[in-house]
Structure formats: structure tokens, C-alpha cells
């Protein structure tokens, strides 16, 4: 049960991070073709912050946040959403 809750919690975190990153990307679009805008940079930092939260939670409380289920929950939501973002951004 703990593994399921950890996976679901980090999946929800990944969805919230993706939503915030997409909103930031719409708010601050890229200045030109081939240039990363501030919205992209903020989205990258948010996603990297999610990885840091995952590592911190799994490192400090592995009894509450088992590393493998939490990582599968986070990456299982984040990676498909990134693929969808790449597909819709063309």
C-alpha cells in the first residue's frame, strides 16, 4: 500500500509540474526559432526540482517513499507528457 501511495503521489506531482511548466511556456514564449525562452528554462527547472524532491523524499524516508515505485510514478507520468508536449509544439 505504501508503494502505491508513493507512486500515486509522485505521479500527481509530475502532472502538477507539467501543468505549471506548460503555463510558464505559454506566458513567456521563446524569442525566436532555435532559442530557448525563459518559459522553457523555468519548465526545465521545475522538472529538475521534481527529481530533487523525489531523491530527497526517497533518501530521507524510504519507508514512506520507496524509491522504485516513487520513481516509476514520477517518470511514468512525466515522460509521456513530455512526448505529448513535443508532438503538439511542432
C-alpha positions as CSV (number, residue, x, y, z in Angstrom):
1,X,0.0,0.0,0.0
2,X,2.9,2.4,0.8
3,X,4.3,1.8,-2.7
4,X,1.0,2.6,-4.4
5,X,0.6,5.8,-2.4
6,X,4.2,6.9,-3.2
7,X,3.7,6.2,-6.9
8,X,0.4,8.0,-7.0
9,X,1.7,11.0,-5.1
10,X,4.7,11.4,-7.4
11,X,2.5,10.9,-10.4
12,X,0.3,13.7,-9.2
13,X,3.4,15.8,-8.6
14,X,4.6,15.2,-12.1
15,X,1.2,16.2,-13.6
16,X,1.2,19.4,-11.5
17,X,4.8,20.2,-12.5
18,X,3.9,19.7,-16.2
19,X,0.9,21.9,-15.9
20,X,2.9,24.7,-14.4
21,X,5.7,24.3,-17.0
22,X,3.2,24.5,-19.9
23,X,1.6,27.5,-18.3
24,X,5.0,29.2,-18.0
25,X,5.9,28.3,-21.6
26,X,2.7,30.0,-22.8
27,X,3.3,33.0,-20.6
28,X,7.0,33.5,-21.7
29,X,7.3,32.1,-25.3
30,X,10.7,31.6,-27.0
31,X,12.1,34.7,-28.6
32,X,13.0,33.0,-31.9
33,X,13.5,29.7,-33.7
34,X,16.2,27.6,-32.1
35,X,16.4,29.7,-28.9
36,X,15.2,28.5,-25.5
37,X,12.9,31.0,-23.9
38,X,12.5,31.8,-20.2
39,X,9.4,29.6,-20.1
40,X,11.3,26.6,-21.3
41,X,14.0,27.2,-18.7
42,X,11.5,27.5,-15.9
43,X,9.8,24.3,-17.0
44,X,13.2,22.5,-17.1
45,X,14.0,23.8,-13.6
46,X,10.6,22.7,-12.3
47,X,11.0,19.2,-13.7
48,X,14.6,19.0,-12.3
49,X,13.2,20.2,-8.9
50,X,10.7,17.3,-9.0
51,X,13.6,14.9,-9.4
52,X,15.3,16.6,-6.4
53,X,12.1,16.2,-4.3
54,X,11.9,12.6,-5.3
55,X,15.6,11.9,-4.4
56,X,15.2,13.8,-1.1
57,X,12.0,12.0,-0.1
58,X,13.3,8.6,-1.0
59,X,16.6,9.3,0.7
60,X,15.2,10.7,4.0
61,X,12.1,8.4,4.3
62,X,12.4,5.3,2.3
63,X,9.8,3.6,4.5
64,X,7.2,6.1,3.3
65,X,8.5,6.7,-0.2
66,X,10.1,3.6,-1.7
67,X,12.5,4.8,-4.3
68,X,11.5,2.5,-7.2
69,X,7.7,2.9,-7.0
70,X,8.0,6.7,-6.5
71,X,10.4,7.0,-9.5
72,X,8.1,4.8,-11.7
73,X,5.1,7.0,-10.7
74,X,7.0,10.2,-11.4
75,X,8.7,9.2,-14.7
76,X,5.6,7.2,-15.8
77,X,3.6,10.4,-16.0
78,X,6.4,12.9,-16.9
79,X,7.9,11.1,-19.9
80,X,4.6,10.6,-21.8
81,X,3.6,14.2,-21.1
82,X,6.9,15.4,-22.4
83,X,6.4,13.4,-25.6
84,X,2.9,14.9,-26.0
85,X,4.4,18.3,-25.5
86,X,7.0,17.8,-28.2
87,X,4.3,16.5,-30.6
88,X,1.9,19.4,-30.0
89,X,4.7,22.0,-30.1
90,X,5.5,21.5,-33.8
